[in-house]
Structure formats: C-alpha cells, structure tokens
C-alpha cells in the first residue's frame, strides 16, 4: 500500500510565494515521473509541471519562469515552488506519482489536493 500526503497550500497575496510538497510512503520500489496538476472552480484539471526520474522538467506555458518543480528521490517527495503568484493560479493542486510498487506493479497515485488561493 502507498500513502501520498500533500502540504503547503494556503492564502497568499498576488506576487507572493508558496511551496507545495507531496510525500509518498509505503510499498514503493521506485517512482518514475512526478507531477503537479491543478483544477480551478468550473474548469478542467490541467497540467502544471512534471519531472522525470532523471530530472527532466516540463511546465505549462502559464507558469514558466514562475514555478519550479523538484524532487528528492531519497524522500520520495516532489516539490512545487511557486513565485510571483497571480489570482489566476488559484486552484486545488494535486500531485501525481507514477509508482512501481514492491510487487513490481506500476500504478498512478494522486494526492488529496491542497488549496492555493491568491487574493488581496
């Protein structure tokens, strides 16, 4: 069994910063890609950023230059540093992990979601 816990959301003023964390624990053999997605009210879930096991990153155009995704493989954790936040970044943020379990079963896991609100 694999447990995924997110943290770090909250209320921040425009121009501010937040750092999200997503930590996995349990029967993990390895984690391939890790990513962050977000869903604003009335909108579909969208990709924010991804990072491969080798460290290659990919970002949505709307966050390039403002957000940075990183990972700590020893801790099975992925981070999202968000700077220069805008009201349009307001959403529930979910992490996604491509996990291979100790039984060598590949499976996607999602975090429970953390609310990010950017408002003055």
C-alpha positions in Angstrom: 0.0 0.0 0.0 1.2 3.5 -0.8 0.2 6.7 1.0 0.5 10.1 -0.5 0.3 13.3 1.5 0.4 16.9 0.2 1.1 20.0 2.2 1.9 23.7 1.7 -1.2 25.3 0.3 -2.8 28.4 1.7 -3.8 32.0 1.1 -1.3 34.4 -0.4 -1.3 37.9 -1.9 -0.6 38.5 -5.6 3.2 38.4 -6.1 3.7 36.1 -3.2 5.2 32.7 -3.0 4.2 29.2 -1.7 5.9 25.9 -1.7 3.9 22.7 -2.1 5.2 19.3 -1.0 4.0 15.8 -1.9 5.4 12.8 0.0 4.9 9.2 -0.7 5.5 6.3 1.7 4.8 2.6 1.8 5.4 -0.3 -0.6 7.5 1.7 -3.1 10.1 0.2 -5.4 10.6 3.3 -7.4 8.8 6.4 -8.6 9.2 7.3 -12.2 7.6 10.6 -13.2 6.2 13.0 -10.7 3.9 15.9 -11.5 1.6 18.6 -10.3 -1.9 19.4 -11.7 -4.4 21.9 -10.7 -8.2 22.4 -11.0 -9.9 25.8 -10.7 -13.7 26.0 -10.0 -15.6 25.3 -13.1 -12.5 24.3 -15.1 -10.9 21.0 -16.1 -7.8 19.7 -14.4 -4.7 20.9 -16.1 -1.0 20.0 -16.1 1.2 22.4 -14.2 4.6 20.7 -14.2 6.2 17.3 -14.4 9.7 15.9 -13.6 11.1 12.6 -14.7 13.3 10.3 -12.6 16.3 11.7 -14.5 15.3 15.3 -13.5 13.9 16.5 -16.9 11.2 19.0 -16.3 8.2 20.3 -18.3 6.0 23.2 -17.5 2.7 24.7 -18.6 3.2 27.9 -20.5 1.2 29.8 -17.9 3.7 29.0 -15.1 7.1 29.0 -17.0 9.6 31.3 -15.3 7.5 31.5 -12.1 7.1 27.9 -10.8 9.9 25.3 -10.2 9.3 21.6 -9.8 11.9 19.5 -8.0 12.2 16.1 -6.3 14.1 14.3 -3.6 14.3 10.7 -4.5 15.6 9.6 -1.1 12.4 11.0 0.5 10.0 10.0 -2.3 8.9 13.7 -2.4 8.1 16.2 -5.1 8.0 19.9 -4.6 6.5 22.8 -6.4 8.0 26.3 -5.7 5.5 28.9 -6.8 6.7 32.5 -7.1 5.1 35.7 -8.4 1.7 34.2 -7.8 -1.3 35.6 -9.7 -5.1 35.3 -8.9 -5.3 33.0 -11.9 -3.2 30.5 -10.1 -6.0 29.9 -7.6 -7.0 26.3 -7.7 -6.8 23.0 -5.9 -3.3 21.5 -6.6 -2.9 17.7 -6.9 0.3 15.8 -7.2 0.6 12.7 -9.4 3.2 9.9 -8.9 3.9 7.1 -11.3 4.8 4.4 -8.7 6.2 0.9 -9.2 5.4 -1.0 -6.0 7.5 -3.6 -4.3 5.5 -6.2 -6.1 6.6 -4.5 -9.4 3.1 -3.3 -10.1 3.0 0.1 -11.9 0.3 2.4 -10.7 -0.6 6.1 -10.6 -1.2 7.7 -7.3 -2.8 11.1 -6.6 -2.5 13.4 -3.6 -5.6 14.5 -1.8 -5.3 18.0 -3.1 -4.3 21.3 -1.5 -6.0 24.6 -1.9 -4.0 27.6 -3.2 -5.8 30.9 -3.1 -4.2 34.1 -4.5 -6.1 37.2 -3.4 -5.5 40.6 -1.9 
